[in-house]
């Protein structure tokens, strides 16, 4: 069928690069537009899924529930059709595919949250893409375009209707406004910060072997911009950490070692265990106030919802901090707490296993992939956004190692 005909494989002139090879720049225009040379079914499904995710995390347009479900259904259909078109690759792994999709779909039905299903669907469909760099370029292109559009809209409103701009406030203990936090039409300033962080991470991943001092300097300026305007401390710090990890890799090749692969592969398991123990068996009121009160919310979820195999519906709750403030929680700001108490043990174990396989797989350039994984996993402690499709591209790395398909990367 014409619709299943693939556009030529990305970057046909690319060759496998190892840690000692020097990147060439013989065809910059082909590399720049390589994301257009992805399978048609995959591009359509990916784009619709990205659009759905963007509409759910921004405030310019209110996303009706019926439209949200329709976009998810359309994206799922195209991505599954893409998988069917690659049946020669997937046919030996039917049991793994059925088990993974079942975990995500049942978690969606039980918890009402689509995150686990979307992550698994994106991971499985991306596994068959010959060149993962092309997917990352496409994600980065969409994300930069989105942020430029939102920042432009924000600037226009600043000029035309400054009184109408909504902002978030960081308050002092006495209730005074310490800082206005701009979200640039994202649902929360931290979402904007996370999007900028992941865009910087994707840029460093793609051009690790070509970036220099000026690029690092500009990335640090971006961190300052995020901190000054959105006051997203975690994202600002992680952008700085991203630069540090990139420089360490350039100087010492630290992430090429087997020890680094094992350590990074174990990070999500350690994160889930830490969240479980500090929210449950080891919880104290003094711990509860850490991470701006997030741990008290984890504890409330542990007590009220508990653990289950396929998840629970999130229950909005309140807690009183050590400063006497009452915290109102309408979302669970930790990916690992969300995994344990909302998305379910089955998905959490699947995620741990997928990251373990990805970190240890030698088909990837570990010097580029491991720093990206570290940034994502650390962000997961304070934000649930690592399971948001439009925000976190790093999950797309998880698919190929599950099936151990051979990997080929673009020169970048």
C-alpha positions in Angstrom: 0.0 0.0 0.0 1.2 3.5 -0.8 0.7 4.7 2.8 3.0 2.1 4.1 5.8 2.9 1.7 8.7 4.3 3.6 10.7 7.3 2.7 14.3 6.4 2.1 16.2 5.4 5.3 17.7 8.4 7.1 21.2 9.5 6.3 22.2 6.8 3.8 25.7 8.2 3.8 26.1 7.7 7.5 28.5 5.1 8.9 28.8 3.6 12.3 31.0 5.8 14.5 33.0 4.6 17.5 34.5 6.6 20.3 37.7 7.1 18.3 36.3 8.2 14.9 36.0 11.9 13.9 32.7 13.1 12.6 32.6 14.4 9.1 30.4 17.2 7.7 30.2 16.3 4.0 26.5 16.8 3.7 25.1 19.1 6.3 21.9 19.8 4.4 21.1 16.1 4.3 21.7 15.8 8.0 19.7 18.9 8.8 16.6 17.5 7.1 17.2 13.9 8.0 14.2 13.8 10.3 12.0 14.1 7.2 13.3 10.7 6.0 11.5 8.7 8.6 8.8 6.1 7.8 5.6 7.9 6.9 3.3 6.0 9.3 5.7 6.6 12.2 6.0 10.3 11.4 2.2 10.8 11.4 1.7 8.8 14.6 4.6 10.6 16.3 3.3 14.0 15.2 -0.2 13.4 16.4 1.0 12.0 19.7 3.2 15.1 20.1 0.4 17.4 19.3 -1.9 15.7 21.9 0.8 16.0 24.5 1.4 19.7 23.7 -2.3 20.5 24.0 -2.4 18.9 27.4 0.5 20.7 28.9 -0.1 24.2 27.5 -2.9 26.7 28.2 -3.5 28.5 24.9 -6.2 26.0 23.9 -8.3 23.9 26.3 -8.2 20.3 25.2 -11.7 18.6 25.4 -11.6 15.1 26.8 -13.2 13.7 23.6 -10.5 15.3 21.4 -7.8 14.1 23.8 -9.0 10.5 23.4 -9.5 10.9 19.6 -5.9 12.1 19.2 -4.6 9.3 21.3 -6.6 6.7 19.3 -5.3 8.2 15.9 -1.7 8.3 17.1 -2.0 4.7 18.4 -3.5 3.4 15.2 -0.7 4.9 13.0 2.1 3.8 15.3 0.7 0.2 15.5 0.3 0.2 11.7 4.0 1.2 11.5 4.8 -1.8 13.8 2.8 -4.1 11.6 4.7 -2.8 8.5 7.9 -3.9 10.3 6.6 -7.3 11.2 9.7 -8.9 9.9 11.6 -7.3 12.8 8.9 -7.7 15.5 7.7 -11.2 14.7 10.2 -12.9 17.0 9.2 -10.7 19.9 5.4 -11.0 19.9 5.2 -12.1 23.5 7.3 -9.1 24.7 5.1 -6.7 22.6 1.8 -8.1 23.9 3.1 -8.1 27.5 4.3 -4.5 27.3 1.2 -3.1 25.6 -1.0 -5.0 28.0 0.9 -3.4 31.0 0.4 0.1 29.6 -3.2 -0.4 28.5 -4.4 -2.0 31.8 -2.6 0.7 33.8 -4.5 3.3 31.7 -7.8 1.6 32.3 -7.2 1.2 36.1 -5.5 4.6 36.9 -7.1 6.8 34.2 -3.6 8.0 33.4 -2.3 7.6 29.8 1.4 8.1 30.6 2.4 4.4 30.9 0.5 3.4 27.7 2.0 6.3 25.7 5.5 5.7 26.9 5.3 2.0 26.1 3.7 2.7 22.7 6.4 5.3 21.8 9.2 3.0 22.9 8.0 -0.1 21.0 7.2 1.8 17.8 10.6 3.7 17.8 12.5 0.4 18.3 12.2 -0.3 14.6 13.7 3.0 13.4 17.0 2.4 11.9 18.5 5.7 13.0 17.4 7.0 16.4 19.3 10.3 15.8 16.7 11.2 13.1 13.9 10.8 15.6 15.7 13.0 18.2 16.2 15.6 15.5 12.5 15.6 14.7 11.6 15.9 18.4 14.1 18.7 18.8 12.8 20.5 15.8 9.2 20.3 17.1 10.1 21.4 20.6 12.2 24.4 19.6 9.5 25.5 17.2 6.9 25.1 20.0 8.9 27.1 22.5 9.7 29.9 20.0 6.0 30.2 19.2 5.0 30.4 22.9 7.7 32.8 23.8 6.7 35.0 20.8 3.1 34.9 21.9 4.1 35.8 25.4 6.2 38.8 24.2 3.2 40.0 22.1 0.9 39.8 25.1 3.5 41.6 27.3 3.3 44.5 24.9 -0.4 44.5 24.1 -2.0 43.3 27.4 0.6 43.1 30.2 -2.2 43.1 32.9 -3.7 39.9 31.4 -0.6 37.8 31.8 -1.0 35.1 34.4 1.9 34.1 36.5 2.8 31.8 39.4 4.1 33.1 42.7 6.8 31.9 45.0 5.8 33.0 48.5 7.6 33.7 51.8 6.6 32.2 55.1 4.7 35.5 55.8 2.8 35.2 52.5 4.6 37.9 50.6 5.4 37.4 46.9 9.1 36.7 46.6 9.2 36.1 42.9 6.9 36.0 39.9 7.3 32.8 37.9 6.4 32.9 34.2 5.2 29.7 32.5 5.1 31.0 28.9 1.7 29.4 28.4 2.8 26.0 29.8 0.6 24.7 32.6 3.4 25.3 35.1 6.8 27.1 35.0 8.4 23.8 35.8 7.0 22.3 32.6 8.7 25.1 30.6 11.9 24.5 32.5 11.8 20.8 31.8 11.1 21.4 28.1 14.1 23.7 27.8 16.3 21.2 29.8 15.4 18.3 27.5 15.9 20.5 24.4 19.4 21.3 25.6 20.0 17.6 26.4 18.9 16.6 22.9 21.2 19.2 21.3 24.2 18.0 23.4 23.3 14.3 22.5 23.2 15.1 18.8 26.4 17.2 18.6 28.5 15.9 21.5 31.5 15.5 19.3 31.2 18.9 17.7 30.2 21.4 20.3 32.8 23.8 21.8 33.2 26.5 24.4 30.8 28.9 22.8 28.0 26.2 22.8 28.6 25.4 26.5 28.5 29.1 27.3 25.2 29.6 25.4 23.7 26.6 27.2 24.7 28.1 30.6 23.1 31.4 29.5 19.9 29.4 28.8 20.1 28.0 32.3 20.3 31.5 33.7 17.3 32.5 31.5 15.2 29.7 32.8 16.1 30.4 36.4 15.5 34.2 36.1 12.1 33.9 34.4 10.5 30.7 35.4 12.5 30.1 38.7 12.6 26.4 37.8 15.6 25.6 40.0 15.8 21.9 39.2 15.9 22.4 35.5 18.4 25.2 35.7 20.7 23.1 37.9 20.3 20.1 35.6 21.2 22.2 32.5 24.5 23.1 34.3 25.0 19.4 35.2 24.4 18.5 31.5 27.3 20.8 30.6 29.5 19.2 33.3 28.7 15.7 32.1 29.4 16.6 28.5 32.8 18.1 29.4 33.7 15.1 31.5 32.9 12.8 28.6 35.0 14.9 26.2 38.0 15.0 28.5 38.0 11.6 30.2 35.5 9.3 28.2 34.0 8.3 31.6 30.8 7.0 30.1 32.5 4.6 27.8 33.3 2.3 30.7 31.3 -0.8 31.7 31.1 0.4 35.3 29.3 3.6 34.1 26.8 1.6 32.1 26.0 -0.6 35.2 25.7 2.4 37.5 23.4 4.3 35.3 21.4 1.2 34.6 20.7 0.8 38.3 19.7 4.4 38.9 15.9 3.9 38.4 15.8 0.9 40.7 17.6 2.9 43.4 15.2 5.9 42.8 12.1 3.7 43.2 13.4 2.1 46.4 14.3 5.5 47.9 10.9 6.9 47.2 9.2 3.8 48.6 11.2 3.9 51.9 11.1 7.6 52.6 7.4 7.8 51.8 6.6 4.6 53.8 8.6 2.7 56.3 11.2 5.4 57.0 8.9 8.4 56.8 9.1 11.2 59.4 7.6 14.7 59.6 11.0 16.2 59.1 11.5 14.3 55.9 8.0 15.3 54.7 9.1 18.9 54.2 11.9 18.1 51.8 11.7 18.8 48.1 9.1 21.6 48.9 6.8 19.2 50.6 6.8 16.6 47.9 7.7 13.8 50.3 4.7 14.5 52.5 2.6 14.0 49.4 4.3 10.7 48.6 3.5 9.6 52.2 -0.2 10.6 51.7 -0.3 8.5 48.6 1.4 5.6 50.4 -1.2 5.7 53.2 -4.3 6.5 51.1 -3.7 4.6 47.9 -0.9 2.1 48.6 0.8 0.0 46.0 -0.9 -2.0 43.3 0.1 -4.0 40.3 -1.5 -1.9 37.7 -2.0 1.4 39.5 -4.6 3.6 41.2 -6.5 6.7 40.4 -4.7 9.7 41.9 -6.5 11.3 44.8 -6.0 15.0 45.4 -4.9 15.6 49.0 -3.5 18.1 51.5 -0.8 18.0 54.1 0.5 20.4 56.8 4.2 21.1 56.6 6.6 21.8 59.5 6.2 25.5 58.9 2.4 25.2 59.5 1.5 25.8 55.9 -1.2 23.6 54.3 0.0 22.1 51.0 -2.7 21.4 48.3 -1.7 18.7 45.9 -3.4 18.3 42.6 -0.5 16.4 40.9 2.2 14.0 41.9 5.5 15.8 41.3 7.8 12.8 41.2 8.0 10.2 38.4 9.0 7.4 40.8 6.1 8.2 43.2 3.8 8.3 40.3 5.0 5.0 39.1 4.6 3.3 42.5 1.3 4.9 43.6 -0.5 5.7 40.3 0.8 4.0 37.3 1.5 0.7 39.0 4.2 -1.7 40.0 4.1 -3.5 36.6 4.9 -0.4 34.7 7.6 0.7 37.2 9.3 -2.7 36.8 9.0 -2.5 33.1 10.6 1.0 33.1 13.5 -0.2 35.4 14.2 -3.2 33.1 14.0 -1.0 30.0 16.5 1.6 31.4 18.8 -1.3 32.5 18.8 -2.8 29.0 19.4 0.6 27.4 22.2 1.7 29.7 24.1 -1.5 29.2 23.5 -2.0 25.4 26.6 -1.6 23.3 24.7 -0.7 20.2 24.5 2.9 21.3 27.3 5.4 21.8 27.2 5.3 25.6 29.2 8.6 25.8 26.1 10.3 24.4 23.3 8.2 25.7 24.3 7.8 29.3 24.5 11.6 30.2 21.0 12.0 28.6 19.7 9.1 30.8 21.2 10.6 33.9 19.6 14.0 33.3 16.2 12.3 32.8 16.4 10.0 35.8 17.6 12.9 38.2 14.7 15.1 36.9 12.3 12.3 37.7 12.9 12.8 41.4 11.2 16.2 41.4 9.0 16.1 38.3 6.7 13.6 36.7 7.4 15.1 33.3 9.8 12.4 32.3 6.7 10.4 31.4 5.3 13.2 29.3 5.8 12.5 25.6 6.3 16.1 24.3 8.8 16.9 27.1 11.0 13.8 27.4 12.7 12.5 24.3 15.0 10.2 26.2 12.4 7.4 26.6 12.7 6.9 22.8 16.2 5.3 23.4 14.6 2.5 25.4 13.1 0.5 22.5 15.9 -0.8 20.4 17.8 -2.4 23.3 14.7 -4.4 24.3 14.8 -6.2 21.0 18.5 -5.8 20.5 18.1 -4.7 16.9 21.4 -3.5 15.4 21.9 0.2 15.7 23.3 2.8 13.3 23.7 6.4 14.2 23.9 9.5 12.0 27.1 11.6 11.9 26.2 14.5 14.1 
